[in-house]
Amino acid sequence: MPVTLADIDRAHLRGIEDKEERGKQKILYLCDTPQTRKKLMVLLDVKSKKTFFRVYLKPLLESGRLLMTHPDQPSISTQEYIRNPELF
């Protein structure tokens, strides 16, 4: 049975009140395997690519908690994101 975002909220994010931080934690949870930006946006119900990058992806990438599968080509259409295994 696949894990839903509701399951993640119940099991992992109960104490996090800030919506943006909760979203970042969901991304990190989901990115135990590589995920596309598009899929993550759908799962978090974010419509704007610009907002998604500014609020969620950029802070996670800059902190080193999230990695790109193609770091030398950040705009490539096949770009995926994965949680940094060294930090988890």
N, C-alpha and C positions, 0 to 999 in steps of 0.2 A: 504494500500500500504506500503510495507516494506521500511525502511530507508536505503539508500545506503551510502557508504563511500563518494561518490561525494556530497550527500546532507549534510553530516557532514562537509566536507571541506568547502562548500559554506556558511553554516549557522554559524559554530562555530570556524573555524580555519583560517579564512582569514588573520589575522595579524601575524600568527606564521610562520616565515621563516625557522627555523631549522627543518629538516626532522625528526630527532629523537624525538624532543619535540612534533611535530605534531602527530607522531605515538603514543606517550604516552597519549596524549589527546584523540585520537581516542579510545585507549584501555579503558580509564576511561569512556568515553561516552558509549561504547558498554557494559561495565560491570555493568550497572545498574541492570542487571540480571546475574547470574553466567554463565561464558563462559569457555570453555576448551582452553588450550594452542593451540591445533591444529586448532581450529576454528579461534582464534585470528590471528595465523600465516597466515592462508589462507586469511583472510580479509585484512591483512596488506601486503600481498604478500612477506612474509619473508620466505626464504627456510631453513635456518640453525637454529636448536633448540638452539644451543650454543649462537649464535649471538642474537637471539630473547630474550633469558633469560638475557644475559649480558647487552644488550642495553636497553631493554624495561621493562621486568618483575622485575628484581632485583632492579633497582632504585625505581620503584613504590612500591614494597613490603617493601623495607627498609625505605621509607618515610612514610609508613603507609597509603598511599592513596589507595592501593589495598590490598585486603585480600585473603587468601586461604580458600576454603571451608573445607579443611582437614589440618589444620596447623600442626598437630602432625605427619602427613604422607606426607611430601612435594613431594615425588616421586610416590605417588599412581596414578594409571592410570586413576582414576576417578576424579582427582584433577580439580577443577574449580576455577576461580578467580572472585571476585566481588569487586566493588568499596566500599570503607569504607563509610557507611552511616552517620557516625558521622562528616565527613569532608565535606559533600556535602548537 
